[in-house]
Amino acid sequence: MRLFVAIPILRGDAIVGAVVMSRTPREEVQAFVQMGPRLGIALLTVVTFTFALAMTSGHFGSRSLAALAQAARRIAGGSRDGSALANLEHSRVGEVGELAAAVGAMHAQLQARLDYIDEFAGNVAHEFRTPIATLRGTFELLSDDPDMEKAQRDRFVANAQAELHRLEALVSGLLALARAERPQATDVVDLDRLVASVAARHEVEVEFDGSCGRVVGSAQQLESVLDNLIDNATRHGGETVSLRASTSNGQATVEVVDDGSGIGAADLPRVFDRFFTTDRKHGTGLGLALVRVVARAHGGEVRVDSAPGRTVFTVSLPVAEA
């Protein structure tokens, strides 16, 4: 701190200059010298406190990160227990909590995928076991009895061919189901044109309530949805199958309606399950499962309402933004 004094130089009434003097007040210097030790102690205290705070924060942060890393390693090793991640989501370190929540969400998705794979593998093994056993038994009978009558041999061969066709249909359906987990394309699909084309190919009536608009996804997969629903209605329905298409509140809706005997109340909740079918002679139980997978992969949903004389499958899809 310095003290300044300025005295003007006058010539008549005009100021022609100034004399400026400055110095450091003796009292301020003395005060600073006297306060020096206390300032040093205060500065040392602040530095010590800051260092201790940094060490404490680093300890808690590193401990949370170490726990998160350990939980991640357990998950990578095959553990399905995510309780450690749930505890870390409430960590006092905000960033660690957010990271733990993200890893927990990823773990939940992986868990769901593993459960899906386990269930899928079990279903596949179950569905393949019967035709494989039938084929094995058929060929054993044919090889053990070379003098079998032609009519009986032809019957066994026909059964074997039917099982081979069923296996082929199962493999094709499983491949389609696996590919339908996500859309194969992200094109803008004109749903009105697609519905009209499918209706013309299957020779069924179609009724448009306005325009369905456009949706984002795979035209081929969406076409397979309508094909499966119409084939299912034709196979299990009555004499009339029709399509109805409309849009409302940003959702495009396509209904496949038939006048058949309907779906039993016990079977209705299971119609979209993989391998569930009431006609094992002609169906694999994968068609409606494929419909649901494709609809959900496109951000939509499918539902069914059924009563004797009227069954309606409704596919809802989000309309593409303009």
Protein Blocks (a to p, Z undefined) as FASTA:
>chain_A
ZZdddddddehjacfbdcddddddfklmmmmmmmmmmmmmmmmmmmmmmmmmmmmmmmmm
mmmmmmmmmmmmmmmnopabfklmmmmmmpfblklmmmmmmmmmmmmmmmmmmmmmmmmm
mmmmmmmmmmmmmmmmmmmmmmmmmmbcfklmmmmmmmmmmmmmmmmmmmmmmmmmmmmm
pcfbfcdcdfklmmmmmmmmnopacddehjebjaeddfklmmmmmmmmmmmmmmmmcfbc
cdddddeehiacdddddfbebjafklmmmmmpghiafblklmgolmmmmmmmmmmmnopa
cdddddehiacdddddddddZZ
